């Protein structure tokens, strides 16, 4: 369809996606690359990414907004925020910096083709509101589309699903007409989505059961930062509060993460102790909230004000740790022999990993499989010129890395302009010739289901820091600014 586009627009930089990363990229280009013409293409009809497409009850961040927020825009409210609050914050960033003139909504990218002869990307897209084919060329492609497929979530196929007489819904595509008041609801899953959804609907349903195959670690505490409250009471300006609180949180996160590796059993008992405090000594924490893996091998969601546990303690919510044998007309039959009655079943079972937006990529006419490339620091790829990708952190806020990558890309673009070159591509150096190639992430380090299901689609990593996404913000915050742009890893032309 896009081949019928009647005209082509050219930009210095084309940013893909107007979520948290894309809006940040637009800000960095505006402030650090004055004079660069850029456009942000977004398939949805508004900005926000996850915070726009996900509409399930209670949707909120599982990272604190002092670090999930941008470093350049103070966050002044409670650290765990709703989707509406996050979008409002992003809207202020767009308005305050005049970014709306650069964003084009309803633009679904179909293909992106690099030509070495022209040193350009040609991007074919479709206007989702009109069906019109549109085309762009760009010197540089900045991929900020996230890492999962927005259109549909991941739901396993269980026997008997077609026989269930109630409704089966995925949180990612929550129906606007879903009435759960007074209903029996089963939420399958135990990640951040389930932990958000269960307390959000508990007061309105007859009962909600969180059905999990295995337990998950959670952290809990007040949805407030005492230091921020104290500094605000003292009349300290918000920019200072933002910076001080960010530093405090990041310091504490670093300590906690390192302790998760150096003394995992101690950290485990601390986390479980907080759960016992909320649920009481008679609750079976060993069965329902004690994972088989060490802390931080999967993401740990924060439960603000212990709302999940308060819902369980009230009797309106419960947890069942078991496996599904099959769906029935009236609910779910479990492998233990127990049955769960349900009017509504919510499959909070994750999402489909989406490598660079389901876009068909070509380099000089040849189809590009990113799994055949090696990543440079988790943001560029061997053999792929003039492209950067934002992939955030598992153990820290996504936006921390979006800001680091933003600084790097802008510095790289300015460096290329100063050198008078048209392209840059990362390539292994002579000293990398015998480097071992490994999967994108070490499963022993981090192994959530969506990564394990899709790891074959991701680029390879090497056994050197330059050739992997280290997942270590506390190292990368110093390493990224120190990257030598004239290192032999960067081939210019």
N, C-alpha and C positions, 0 to 999 in steps of 0.2 A: 504493500500500500504506500509506504513512504517514498518509493521510487518515483511517484507521480508529483512530488513536491515541485512547485513552480518557481520557487526562489530559494536562495541560500543566504542565511545571515552568518556573519563571521564575528567571532569574539576571541580575545586573547586567552580567556579561561572559561571553560564550561563546567559548572558545578552541578552534580547530579543529586537532587534531593534537597528539600527545605525542612528537614527535621533539625534536631539539635546540632548536628555536625554541619549541615549545609548552611544554616543561618550563621553559625560561627565562622565558617569559611568566608561567607560574604562580608562579615565584619572585618576579618583579617585582611582581605583583599582591599577593602575600602581604606583601612587605616595604614596598611604596610606596603601596598603596591599602587600608590596613587598613579592614575593615568591608565591603568590596565582596564580594558573593556571586558566585562564578564556578565554572564547570565546564569541564573539558577533555574533548572528545569525540575518541576515537581509534578508527579502523576496525579496526586490527590487534588482536591479543590481548595485546599488551604494548607498553611504551614503547620508544622508540629510533628510530623512523622508518627511515631508510636502514640503520642499524646493526642493525635487527631483521629487515627484509625481505630484505636481501642476505646470502646464505649461501655464496658461492663461496669456494674455497680461498684463504687468505691475505688476505682482505679487511681493509683498513686505511685509515687516513686518508691523504689526500694533502696535508693541512695539518698544521702542528705543533700539538700539543695545548696548548702554552702560550698560543696565541692562538685555537685552535679551542675550547678549554675556556672555561668562563665566567669572566668577570673576578672573580667573587665566590667562586670555588671553585678553590684551587690545584691544579695538575696536578703530580704528583710523580714521574712515571715517564718513560720514553723519549718523545721528542717525536712520533715517528710511532707510532701506536697501533693495535692490532687492534680489530675491531668489539666483541669481548667486553670488552676493557679500557674502551672508550668507554661501553658500556652499563653496566658496573660503576660507572663514574664518575657517569653520569646517575642510576643507582639510588641512589647515596649522596646526591646532591642532593635527590632525591625523599624519601628517608627522613629526612634531617637537617632538612628544612623542612616535614615533614608534608604533602607535596603529594599523596600517594596518595589521600587522602580526596576530592580534587577531580577525579580522573581516572576516566573511564568508558571501558572498552575495549569492543570489538565494536560500536561505534556508527558506522555508515556514514551520512553526511549525504546526503540526496537532494535537498533544496531549501532555499532560504533566501529569505524574502519580507519586504521592508521595507514597513511601513505608516506613512505620514507622519501620519495621523490619530492612531494610537496611539503613534507614535514608538517602535516596537518591531520587532525582527526576529523572525519566526517560523521556526523551524528544524524541518524534518521529517526524521526519521532512521529507520533500520532496524537492529534488533539482529541482527547477523550470526550470533550463536550460537543465537538462538531464532526469528528471523523476525518478532519483535514490532515493530509500528510504535510509535514514540515521538515526542513533540513537545516542543519547548522554545520559550520566548520569552526574548529578551535585549535589554537596552538597547544593547549594543555587541558587535560581532563582530570577533574578533581571529584573522585567518587565518594559521595557522602550519603549513600542510600541506605545505610544500615546493613544488617546481616541476616534478615529473615524475610520471608515472603509475606507481604502485607495482605494479600488478597484472601488467603486461606490459612488456617492454623493446622497443626499436626494432630490428627486423631487416629489412633491405632484402629485396626479392624478387629472387632471382637465377634465371636459367634453370636448369632441371634439378634444383632442390632436392629434388623428390619422388623423384628417381631414386637419391639417395644412400642406400647400404645401412647406413651407420653412424648415429650419433646426432648431431643438431643441437641445441645447447642455448644459451640466453642466460644470462649470468652473473646477471642479475636474478632469474631463476627456476631456480636451479641445482638439479638433481634430487638428492635425498638418496641415491639408489641408483646414482649414476654411478660406475662403476669405470674409472679411467683408468690404472691401474697397467700398465706394459708396453705401452701403446698409442701409436699415432701420433696426435698431436693437432695441429690447426691452430687458432690463435686469430686471428680476423679483427678487426683494430683495433689502434690504437697509443696509446690514451689511458691514463689512470691505471688503469683496470680491467685492460687487457691487461698493462700494466707490473707490476701486482701479481700477476696470475694466472700469468703465464709462469714467474717464478722460484719460485712456490709449488708448482708441479706438476713442475718440471723434473727433480727427483731421482727421481721415481717413474715417469715416462712413458718409453717407448722414445725418443721425441724430440718436442719441441714447436716448432712454427714460428709466429712472429708474422707474420701476413700483413697488410701495410698498403698502402693505396693511395698514401699520402704520409707522410713522416716527421713526427715530433713532437719538440719540445724537451723535454729533461729536465734536472733539477738533481740532483746527487748529493752525498753526504757522509755522515759518521757519523750514526747514529741516536742522537745524544746532543748535549747543549749543554754545552760545556766550562765556561761561566760558572756554570751551575746546579750542575754537579758540584763546582766549587770552593767556591761559597757553601755547599753542603750539607756539605762537608768541614769548613768553618769553623763549622758549627753555627748558621747563620743560620736563623731561623724560616721555614717554608714560605710563609707569606703574603708575606713580603718577597721571597723568591726568585721567587715567581710574578710579582709586580709588576715587579721589576727585569728578569727575563728577558723578560717580555712587551714591555717598553719597548725592550729591546735588539733583539729580533726585529723589532718593528714599525718601528724606525728603519732597520734594515738592509733590510727589505722596501721601504720608501719609497724609499730610495736606489736599490735595484736596479730598481724599477718606473720611476722617472724616467729612469734611465740607459737603459732599454729603448727610450725614446722619443728621448732626446737623443743617444745614441751606440749605435744598434741593432747596427751591425756589430761593434763592440768586444764588446758583451755576447754576441752570437752566437758569436764566436770563443772567448770564455771558456767558454761552455756546451759547445761542440764539443770544446774542448781537454780538458775533464774526461772526455768520452766516450772520446776517443782514448787517454787515460791508462789507462783500464780495458781497452780492446779491443786496444791495440797499434797500431803504425804501419802494419801491413799490412791492417788491416780497412778496408772500404770505407765509411767514415763519411759521405763525400759523398753516396752513394746512399741509405743507410739511416737516417741520423740528422741530415740537414741539410734542414730545412723550407724551403719557398719563401717563407714569410711571416716578418715580423720577430718577435722575441721578444715574448711576452705578447699577441699578437693572438688566441691561444688559450691556455687554461690550461696552465701548466707544472707537471707533476707532479714531486714529489720522490721520488727512488729511494734509499731508505735503505740505507746500506752498499753501494751499487752492486750490489744483488743481481741485478737484471735483467742487467747487463753481465757479472757473474761467471757467470751461467747460460749466456750466449752464449759467453764465453771458454772455458768447460768443454767445449763441444761438445754439451751436452744440449739447448740451445735455439739457434734461429737466427732471422734476420729475412729476410723476402722482401718486396721492394718491387715491387709489380706490381698489375694489375687483374684482377678475376675475369671470365672469359668465361662460364663455366657450371660448375655442379656436375656431377659424374659419379657413377657407382655407387661408385667407390672413392676419391673425393676431389674436387679442384678443378682444372679446366683454366684456365690463366692466359692472358691476352691475348698474352703474349710467346711463347706456345707451350710453356712449361714446364707441368708437372703436379705437383701436390702430393697424395701419398697420405695418407689419413687414416682412422682408425677413429672419431674424434670431431672435430666441428667446433664451435668455440665462437664465437658471434657477439657479440663485445664491441664492438658497433656503436652504443652509446648508448641513449637513452631517448626517450620521447614527452613533449614539453613539456606540462605540465598546468596550465592557468590556473585557479587557485583551486579545485582539487580536483574538477573535473568535476561541480560542484554546479550545479543549475539555480537561477539568481538572478532575482529579480523585485523591482522597485521600484514600489510602488503599482499592482500588477497587471500591469505591463509587463515582458516579458522583458528582462534586462540583458545586453548584449554589452559585455564589458570593452574590446574593441577600439574601441568608440565613445567611450571616456572618455579623459581625459588624466591622467596620474599626477601626484600631488603628492609630490615627493621619493622616488618609488619605493615609497611605503607607504600612500597614500590615493588616491582616484579622484574626479574631478569628478562631481558628481551622485549620488554614492553616500554616504548618510549613515552615520555611526557605524560605520565599518569601517576597520580597519588591516590591512596585509599585510606579512609579513616576507619579503623577498627579499634574500639576502645578497650577498656580494661575489664577483666572478670572480677578482680578483687578490689577495685577502686572505681570511682565514678567514670563513666564513659567520656564525659566532657573534658576531664583532665587531659586525656590523650588528644581529643579533638583540638584543644588549644595548642598542645605541643606540635602536632602535625601542621596546624595552621601557621605557626611561626616558621617551621622548617620549609614548607612549600613556598611561602612568601619570600623567604631568604633565598631559596633556590631560583625562583623566578627572577628576582632582582640580580642574582649572580649571573644567570644566563644572559640577561639583557646587557650587563656590564661586559661580558665576554664576547657578545655579538654572535651567540650561537643560536641555532633553531631547535635543537633537541638535546635531551639527556636521557640516557638509558643505563640502569645499573647492570653491571656484568661482573662475574667472578674475576678476581685478580689472580695473578700467577700463584700467589700463596694460598689461594682457595682451591687449587686444582684437585687436591685429594680430600677435600672436605666431605664428610658424611652427610647424606641427605636423609632427613627424618620427617615424620608427619608434622603438620602445622603446630600441634601442641602435644606435649607428652601426656598420654592418658594417666600416668601415675601422678602427674601434677594437677591436672584439671580434666574432668571427664563427664560433663553434663550430657544428657541424651542427644540434644540437637547437634552438638559437636561430633559425638561418636557416630551419629547417623550420616553426617555429611562430610566427614573429614577427608574422604576420598576426592571431594570436589575442590578442596582448598589447596593453595600453593604449598610447596615443601619448605621446610626450614633447614638451615645448616647447623653445624655444631659450634658456630661462633656467634657472639652477640650481634654482629652486624647483619647476620642472615636469619634472624628470628624475631618474633614478637615476644619479648622477654616477660611481658606481663608485670613488669616491675616499674611502676611510676617513679618510685623514689630513686631509682638509678637513671631512668630516662629523662627526668627533669633536668639533670645535669649533662647527660650524654648527648641529647639532641642538640642543644645550643652549641655544643663543642664539635659537631660533625664537620669535618674538613670537606668542603664542597669541591676541592680539587684532588681529593683522594682518587686513586686509580679505579675505585669501584664505579665512579661516575664517568661514563663515556659520552663526550659532547661532540656535536657536529653541526 
